[in-house]
Amino acid sequence: MLTADQKAKLEHGFAEAEASLLLSGLVPTENFSSVKARILAGEIALEEAQEEILAYHGVKSSAVA
């Protein structure tokens, strides 16, 4: 479960990411919104979210295990 401070930091980061997308003329996808909600609910970790987003867009992770 996320602490209030962790959740606030994540919400701030998501707000900045969404603003950046909008300023670039892009709109967050439904997938992004869904993953964001699951992160904020504490259902998945950031690492899991990253993998889901990369898989959704057909991108292979460059992370070394």
PLY file of the C-alpha trace (Angstrom):
ply
format ascii 1.0
element vertex 65
property float x
property float y
property float z
element edge 64
property int vertex1
property int vertex2
end_header
0.00 0.00 0.00
1.22 3.50 -0.82
1.78 6.07 1.87
0.08 9.45 1.49
3.46 11.01 0.64
4.24 8.37 -2.00
0.80 8.79 -3.57
1.16 12.59 -3.62
4.56 12.33 -5.33
3.19 9.92 -7.91
0.16 12.13 -8.58
2.47 15.12 -9.08
4.64 13.12 -11.47
1.63 11.95 -13.46
0.29 15.51 -13.65
3.65 16.68 -15.05
3.73 13.80 -17.54
0.20 14.53 -18.73
0.97 18.26 -19.05
4.05 17.43 -21.10
2.00 15.23 -23.42
-0.65 17.92 -23.85
1.95 20.61 -24.54
3.40 18.31 -27.22
-0.01 18.01 -28.84
-0.59 14.47 -27.62
-3.37 13.03 -25.48
-2.85 10.35 -22.80
-4.23 7.00 -23.94
-6.85 4.99 -22.10
-4.09 2.48 -21.36
-2.03 5.20 -19.66
-5.01 6.30 -17.59
-5.79 2.72 -16.59
-2.21 1.95 -15.59
-1.97 5.25 -13.70
-5.12 4.43 -11.71
-3.78 0.96 -10.85
-0.46 2.42 -9.67
-2.20 5.03 -7.50
-4.45 2.32 -6.06
-1.34 0.35 -5.09
-2.34 -2.58 -7.32
0.89 -2.59 -9.34
4.41 -1.23 -8.95
6.04 1.25 -11.32
8.21 -1.49 -12.80
5.15 -3.59 -13.63
3.44 -0.56 -15.12
6.44 0.19 -17.31
6.43 -3.36 -18.67
2.69 -3.19 -19.37
3.00 0.13 -21.20
5.95 -1.07 -23.25
4.10 -4.28 -24.14
0.98 -2.28 -25.08
3.04 -0.22 -27.50
5.00 -3.22 -28.78
8.33 -2.00 -27.44
10.88 -4.35 -25.95
12.38 -3.29 -22.64
16.07 -2.41 -22.75
16.45 -3.20 -19.03
19.07 -5.78 -18.24
17.93 -8.43 -15.79
0 1
1 2
2 3
3 4
4 5
5 6
6 7
7 8
8 9
9 10
10 11
11 12
12 13
13 14
14 15
15 16
16 17
17 18
18 19
19 20
20 21
21 22
22 23
23 24
24 25
25 26
26 27
27 28
28 29
29 30
30 31
31 32
32 33
33 34
34 35
35 36
36 37
37 38
38 39
39 40
40 41
41 42
42 43
43 44
44 45
45 46
46 47
47 48
48 49
49 50
50 51
51 52
52 53
53 54
54 55
55 56
56 57
57 58
58 59
59 60
60 61
61 62
62 63
63 64
